Amino acid sequence: MPEAGLFSALGTTPTGLSSEDAQRRLAIHGPNALPAARPQSPIIRFLRQFHSALIYFLLAGGVAATLLGHLVDAAVILAVVLVNATVGFIQEGKAEQALNSIRDLIAPHALALRDGVRTQVGVRDLVPGDIVLLEAGDRVPADMRLVRARGLLVDEAALTGESVAAEKHEGTVVSDAPLGDRTNMTFSGTLVAAGQGTGVVVETGIGTEIGRISKLLQSVEELTTPLLRQIEHFARHFTAVVLVAAVLLFAFAVLVRGFAWDEALIFIVALAVGVIPEGLPAVITITLAIGVRRMAARNAVIRKLPAVETLGATSVICSDKTGTLTRNEMTAWQLILPAHRLLVGGAGYAPEGEIIAQGADDDAAALDAAMTMLRCGLLCNDAHLRESAGHWMVDGDPMEGALVALAMKAGLEPTEVRAEWPRIDEIPFDAAHRFMASLHRSPTGEMVVFVKGAPEALFAMAKPPIDLEYWNARIDEAAGEGERLLAFGALRKPAGLQRLSFEDVAEIELLGLIGFIDPPRPEAVDAIAQCRSAGIDVKMITGDHAATALAIGRQLGIADDPRAVTGAQIEDLSDGELADLVRDVSVFARTSPEHKLRIVRALQSDGAIVAMTGDGVNDAPSLKQADVGTAMGRKGTEAAKEAAQMVLLDDNFASIVNAVHEGRTVYDNIRKVTAWTIPTNGGEALIVILAIFAGFALPMTATQILWVNLILGATLGLALAFEPSEPGVMRRPPRKSNAPLLSPFLLWRVVLVSLLFAGMALGVFFLTLGQGRDIEVARTMVVNMVIVGEIFYLFNVRYLHVGSITWRGMLGTPVVLAAIAAVVAGQLAFTYLPVMNEIFGSRPLTLADGALIIGIGVALFFVLEMEKRLMRRLGWFEELTE
């Protein structure tokens, strides 16, 4: 659209709006600001922690225990529920701040033309039609169509993911150009890296590109994690089963066995409270919290507690390229001269690395031939490097910073060279002519013009003859490797020249080309290999060009034969077609925030558990949508961090692999807690149920059942939360997202262990009665047998995927040993202290009684170890755990 047409369409003029017109438009369009996220009431957030069928059941059990006078157990149940709620409330205490973080990207003031005069205008007061002036260092205040651009470079990495500042001009582009190709537009929240520009505001507030991301963020619903879904599913079914079983058992005891209704009710409630794994939510929360602490030690900070476990189920990691898989630091990669080619070592802006000639060429001769081009890159350059805390940073354009680093690798000292070759004049880079030229006085006094810019621009300026076939072939090779190219030239001028014009930059000597890449992080290559060995797919989603992204994907080893799909191609696909496509594609290029969001949703629709890494504002919606959104801590925007569940402190993709390792360990430990809790509770219940059905004396009283529940819940079950990783944790495929908490293996263990526990307990019960000893001694034997059996069973479940009969397995951990010591001390008090004998109806036992109980516990351990080994040998273990 010509400028006159643009001004007419927006009802403005080159001199800007009048103050009255601006006020009128402000009333129509509203302030140029994004809506703040509506905070949630702390009370509501705290009450939400109780919204679980299992918690409701626990509270009902606590009320029942209170009514029956079992105040200690009621207090324990209440404490567990409160701990669970408090930890969840604290971990999720930060309300969603992503929208507010995005708002902070918009600068407070802008320089606009009002009434024909340059005026400082509050950014909130900008309206469509305002004429805004931009300079280097400015934050773009609104989406603007450019009417003037002079050397204008805009850092749009937060929106597009591109590492290099985008060149801007006032020309026209096709109407459906991707965001990164809209070179005549500047977007709200981006940063002017160099040059000057003037633009007409076309969108403000929620209508800007950053506003669209804000709306996307609002539309994303937070997902329930796999573990929470499993717990809810388990709680609902378990609650229903226990309630029905309790009612039936109560009816049977009263109507068939003739129990008094109050006596039967006491036993049924005690039994139900014993069966309910009331410690499970708290132990799971503590297990997750321990995972948070371990991950923090490995540079991964968890913002939302359930994300720890979700990492263990991750089957796909979608990663942004720039700054996540790559360093986000441009690096000169190779030098191409007419007769030489050199490769450059090192990465980033650190001036470290060798420059080596390719093939049989002599290194010294090739480097000597390249010195004029290296000097050109250093002098026709406005960037500076500085070192801070051991890290090199660039002030200025990233590619110019890479040229300074390259010159230093070749032994040139920037300050000295620039002093020896003072700059007299320059032609700044502009998208219209696509080159920069600078005039220098050489140490010998002659004038030299150095030029750098787009290869095609310098080819047109080069003194003939040049071998275009040779140069174009080199360009095609470099493009295939994802390199960005700059061409360099030089021209000698008479000593008196003081001003540089376009006529002076003609028939230059073409010095050569330099190829740049944003290099992959070496640790990211290793991390991707680990992901693939763990059955986790890695997909790169970037705003960069397809050729560049695909080349980086190959260097990273992201797939055996990576394919690339662009955002434009995604636009033409339905959601169903996209879901079919995402399985086999590992590189998505030229993507917008909507594309990223669609890709994540397509993967989730196929049952994948998706972790999404990123650092830009453009990543925020997909980070929030992902099962585990992972933001970069150093270079990540606040919007990305607040939308994510996890933040990597070192911006290192490898840290997410460490986090997945810890996540799998956490889930293993949760399974161990469950595999220990449910079967042992089932064994305790089966003992009493068999007694009621068979009509013999109850092996445990209601008070003793509650004692077992009290002494074990806060000790042995909790100890499993601290277990270290099992061997081979990262060589297993991810678990299925719909895998139930009660897996076939766990159901089998519930049956087997319940029967074994019931057999042991009833065996010692009838053996003691058969010796003519009283019922109290027999019941004390049963309680001790249950406790000892659960201790030995604990050692069995410490390792679910390998055998437990190892030195490490038998020795235990300090936490396990401390828990056992606490249980033994409590049980000795239960058995031998007179006050405990009075409260619980227990009696002292002999040394022979203790030896018998321990011997049966050892036998239980070996039986279960043989069962574990047999199932693995027959191949049933893998089937039951799927």
Sequence and secondary structure as in RCSB ss.txt:
>XXXX:A:sequence
MPEAGLFSALGTTPTGLSSEDAQRRLAIHGPNALPAARPQSPIIRFLRQFHSALIYFLLAGGVAATLLGHLVDAA
VILAVVLVNATVGFIQEGKAEQALNSIRDLIAPHALALRDGVRTQVGVRDLVPGDIVLLEAGDRVPADMRLVRAR
GLLVDEAALTGESVAAEKHEGTVVSDAPLGDRTNMTFSGTLVAAGQGTGVVVETGIGTEIGRISKLLQSVEELTT
PLLRQIEHFARHFTAVVLVAAVLLFAFAVLVRGFAWDEALIFIVALAVGVIPEGLPAVITITLAIGVRRMAARNA
VIRKLPAVETLGATSVICSDKTGTLTRNEMTAWQLILPAHRLLVGGAGYAPEGEIIAQGADDDAAALDAAMTMLR
CGLLCNDAHLRESAGHWMVDGDPMEGALVALAMKAGLEPTEVRAEWPRIDEIPFDAAHRFMASLHRSPTGEMVVF
VKGAPEALFAMAKPPIDLEYWNARIDEAAGEGERLLAFGALRKPAGLQRLSFEDVAEIELLGLIGFIDPPRPEAV
DAIAQCRSAGIDVKMITGDHAATALAIGRQLGIADDPRAVTGAQIEDLSDGELADLVRDVSVFARTSPEHKLRIV
RALQSDGAIVAMTGDGVNDAPSLKQADVGTAMGRKGTEAAKEAAQMVLLDDNFASIVNAVHEGRTVYDNIRKVTA
WTIPTNGGEALIVILAIFAGFALPMTATQILWVNLILGATLGLALAFEPSEPGVMRRPPRKSNAPLLSPFLLWRV
VLVSLLFAGMALGVFFLTLGQGRDIEVARTMVVNMVIVGEIFYLFNVRYLHVGSITWRGMLGTPVVLAAIAAVVA
GQLAFTYLPVMNEIFGSRPLTLADGALIIGIGVALFFVLEMEKRLMRRLGWFEELTE
>XXXX:A:secstr
  HHHHHHHHT  TT B HHHHHHHHHHH  S         HHHHHHHTT  HHHHHHHHHHHHHHHTT HHHHH
HHHHHHHHHHHHHHHHT S   HHHHHHTTS SEEEEEETTEEEEEEGGG  TT EEEEETT B  SEEEEEEEE
EEEEE HHHH  SS EE  SS   TT  GGG TTEE TT EEEEEEEEEEEEE GGGSHHHHHHHHHHH      
HHHHHHHHHHHHHHHHHHHHHHHHHHIIIIIS   HHHHHHHHHHHHHHHS THHHHHHHHHHHHHHHHHHTTTE
EESSTTHHHHHHH  EEEE IIIIIB S  EEEEEE SS EEEE   TTS    EEESTT  HHHHHHHHHHHHH
HHHHS   EEEEETTEEEEES HHHHHHHHHHHHTT  HHHHHHHS EEEEE   TTT EEEEEEE TTS EEEE
EEE HHHHHHHB S   HHHHHHHHHHHHHTT EEEEEEEEEE TT     GGGS SBEEEEEEEEE  B HHHH
HHHHHHHHTT EEEEE SS HHHHHHHHHHHT SSS  EEEHHHHHTS HHHHHHHHTT  EEES  HHHHHHHH
HHHHHTT  EEEEE SGGGHHHHHHSSEEEEESSS  HHHHHH SEEETT  HHHHHHHHHHHHHHHHHHHHHHH
HHHHHHHHHHHHHHHHHHHT   SS HHHHHHHHHHHHTTHHHHGGG    TTGGGS    TT  SS HHHHHHH
HHHHHHHHHHHHHHHHHHHHTT  HHHHHHHHHHHHHHHHHHHHHHHT SSS S SHHHHH  HHHHHHHHHHHH
HHHHHHH HHHHHHH      HHHHHHHHHHHHHHHHHHHHHHHHHHHTTHHHHHH 
